[in-house]
Each structure stands twice: as C-alpha cells, then as structure tokens.
C-alpha cells in the first residue's frame, strides 16, 4: 500500500535523534537530526553507506580527516570504519546502507 509519511519533517532538533524509515533485506534508510553543536558519537556502519544531507551543515570525521557537508551534498563511506558527526547548525541527513 502506498503511503505518504512526514517522519523526516516532524523529526525534532533535540540533541541526536535517529529514526529508521525503511528496513528491508537489501538496505535500510535512517533519518538523523542533530541539534546545533550536538555530536553523533563515534561508531561504525555494518555495511558501506551513503550520507545525504537534507538540511544544515555537519562535519563528518573519518580516518583522521574531517569533511564539511552542507544541504544537498552526498558522502560515501565504507563499512566497519569508525566515524563521528558534529552539527554546525540544526541539521538533518539520511544514511542509506
């Protein structure tokens, strides 16, 4: 059944918020919101992943390097590699893995 959902639009900017939008045998999509100056602590992804910034400005830290990502930018990263994220402003992004 087709259904329109407002999960991303209604996700609050309250520190770190993670919502699983889709989970299938092939992939999952997570919606993540970070309040300004909030941190998504160091972790790894079980699969290769794609990050798509929907709104805001974040710094993605991986392998000793930092990447500033803004609205409508995309970033790919490998599985099992430690990384963490800091929000420079209220931000929302998707993780597709």
C-alpha positions, -999 to +999 in steps of 0.1 A: +000+000+000+013+035-009+015+059+020+029+094+025+047+099+058+060+131+074+086+114+096+115+135+084+097+168+085+084+162+120+117+149+135+128+174+162+162+190+166+168+178+201+204+167+205+206+135+185+175+118+170+176+087+149+145+073+131+145+041+110+125+050+079+129+018+059+143-017+067+144-044+040+166-074+032+186-053+009+190-019+026+179+004+054+174+042+055+179+062+087+168+098+092+191+116+116+187+150+131+213+168+151+208+200+171+234+227+166+267+216+183+253+181+190+275+151+183+267+117+169+293+097+188+319+075+172+305+043+158+308+021+127+283+010+099+277-027+093+277-020+056+290+005+031+269+036+034+257+068+018+251+100+037+228+126+021+224+160+038+188+172+036+193+204+056+220+221+076+258+218+079+277+190+095+313+179+099+319+142+092+350+128+108+366+096+095+401+082+092+416+113+108+401+136+083+371+160+085+346+167+057+322+197+059+289+187+043+261+211+036+225+209+023+221+187-007+256+172-005+264+135-006+292+114+010+300+077+007+319+058+034+330+022+040+317-004+064+334-010+098+353+023+097+350+044+129+334+078+123+315+105+141+295+136+132+291+171+147+264+196+137+275+232+129+238+241+128+205+223+132+209+195+106+190+166+091+206+138+070+198+104+057+220+073+060+213+047+033+230+014+039 
